[in-house]
């Protein structure tokens, strides 16, 4: 599958254009396709600012009835409603200036996107991707592991965390006699960057997991609470 196809699928999944069956199929594939998981992670980051800044507004029932009434009136006048609407738009004296404004806004948006793309391309790529799943095999989070001991965590669900508890991210370095190492705490359900201690480079098959711990993190320095998601790192093809 080409990068363009992956980006299209990721955008449709994140924006919510898929039906329930299609979304479940994508979530199933994410566990075994690191490239798809990475594309969805990137798409979620692109749309995050819009998602956080906009408040959903439902169109009132009378709004739809008004649209339908106008369409019926146009049809009753003996004309195609779409053509009649287009003709009214053409006759407006401000149409040309309106579309010039739209075009200028589009050009500005393209410049912003180009700058953002340039910034994104300048960032180092992750060494490994891990899709963390729960005991039922449902994806819970995506972790991107970088060579500089940094990880990004993209939660895919709104974890239910009891009062007085927190989520803690762990990894088990793929070296002999290794013990689980904390990479940090998740203090809010959103994409976030964590920087762990000095560790060996992330490797194929390295374990990552998220547990529920007491506020402030595990008192022992090792996982003690229930595991809400775990997965093994895979390289990006």
Protein Blocks (a to p, Z undefined) as FASTA:
>chain_A
ZZklmmmmmmmmmnopacfklmmmmmmmmmmmmklmmmmmmmmmmmmmmmmmpccddddf
klmmmmmmmmmmmmmnopafklmmmmmmmmpmklmmmmmmmmmmmmmmmmmmmmmmmmmm
mpccdfbdcddddfkopafbdcdddfkopacdddfbdcdddehiacdddddddbehiacd
dfbdcfbdcdddddddddddddehiacddddddehiafklpafbdcfbdcdddddZZ
